[in-house]
């Protein structure tokens, strides 16, 4: 639930590592693998949109979990919803 809540409120399209870092302070035994498994479950339920990049990194949008356009800075990799 903590992962789903973070994704739903997030404006910054975090990656799994960023999600793990934010939640680990509250759930100290949380593993990165658990974060990935939960993101995949939330994705299957249609509650998060996965944004894939050629280098294999993925970012997630739980605030607007439906396909929509994004602006992506190629230098800082910041993602902005239109």
Residue pairs with C-beta under 8 A, 6 or more apart in sequence:
2 23
2 26
2 27
3 19
3 23
3 35
3 38
3 39
3 42
4 38
4 42
4 47
4 62
6 14
6 19
6 22
6 23
6 62
7 14
7 19
7 39
7 42
7 47
7 48
7 60
7 61
7 62
7 63
8 47
8 62
8 63
9 62
9 63
10 60
10 61
10 62
10 63
11 63
12 18
12 78
12 79
13 51
13 59
13 60
13 61
13 70
13 79
14 22
14 59
14 60
15 57
15 58
15 59
15 60
16 32
16 35
16 36
16 39
16 58
16 60
17 32
19 35
19 39
19 60
20 30
20 31
20 32
20 35
23 30
23 35
24 30
39 48
39 50
39 60
42 48
42 62
43 49
43 50
43 60
46 65
47 62
47 65
48 60
48 61
48 62
48 65
49 60
49 61
49 62
49 64
49 65
49 66
49 67
49 68
50 58
50 59
50 60
51 58
51 59
51 60
51 61
51 70
51 79
52 58
53 59
53 77
59 79
61 70
61 79
61 81
63 81
64 81
68 81
68 82
69 81
69 82
70 79
70 80
70 81
70 82
71 79
71 80
71 82
72 78
72 79
72 80
73 79
